[in-house]
């Protein structure tokens, strides 16, 4: 039934990764902003927010790390999507660090 909406397992994985990327980055940015307003404090707030995530009852590791380890070929769209998520987080962290 799920394959009525997706052509393949890979398409389903890509859609899941894209949705999770959007949800996770939005959550992290909002949570960091809620914890701290000053860039220096936001750097520490990143760790506080991630700690909260790690302690959630349903925490099962990082979906993007798992995906990139299962699809190791860098030209694979799944690996590329997982890497893009990490690249976008790096940009976010770097911007905060530069302001601090």
N, C-alpha and C positions, 0 to 999 in steps of 0.2 A: 504493500500500500504506500509506503514512503517513497518508493521509486516512481510513483506517479508524478511526484513533484521534482524529482532529481533524476537525471539521466544515468548517474552512476554513483557508486560509493564515494569516489573522489569528489564529485560535485556536492554531495551531502557534507563531506568533511570540510570543504572550502566554505560552504555557506555557514556552517557551524563556527568555523574559525573567524569569519568576518563579523558575525553577530557578536561573538564573545569578545573580539577585539574592541568593538564599539562600546559594548556594555562595560567591560573592565576598565578601559582607559577613562571613560566618563565617570565611573565610580571612583577611581583612584584620584582623578583631578578634583572632583567635588569633595572627596574625603580629606585630601591634603588641604584644600582651601578652608574646610570647616575646622581643621585642627589648628592651622596657623595662617597668619596673614603676611608676615614678613618672610622674604625669600630665605634668609638664613634659617629661620625656624621651619620653613616648609621642607628644607632638605632633611631635617630630622623627622618631620611629619610623614615623609615618604615611608620611612622605616616603621613608624607607628601604624600607618595604614596597612602596610604589607603584613605586619605582625597580626593585626586584626583578621586579615584574610586567612593567614596560615592557621589561626586558631578556630576558624569556623568549623562547625561539626561536619559539613560536607566537603571540606577541603581534600582534594585528591591530586595535588601537585599542579603544575602549570601545563595547561592544555597545549600551549605553543611549543614548549620544550619537548613534550611527548611527541607532538606531530613532527617536529623537525628531526627527532631521533628515529622515528619510524620511516620517514621519507627523507633520507639523507642526501639524495641527489639535489644539488642546489638549483638545478633547472626545473625541478618538479614544482608545479604551482602550489602544492601544499606546503612544501619547504619554504618557498618564496613568501607565501602569506604569513607563515609563522615568523620568518626573519623580518618581514616588514613591521609586524607588531612590535618586535623588540627594537627595531630602528626608531619607530615612533616614540616608544618609551624613552629611549636614549635622548632623543631631541627634547622631549619634555623635561627630563632630569637636567640636561645640559643648560636649557634656558633658565631654570631655577638657579642652578649653580652660578651662572654668569651674572644674574641679578644680585646674588648674595655677595 
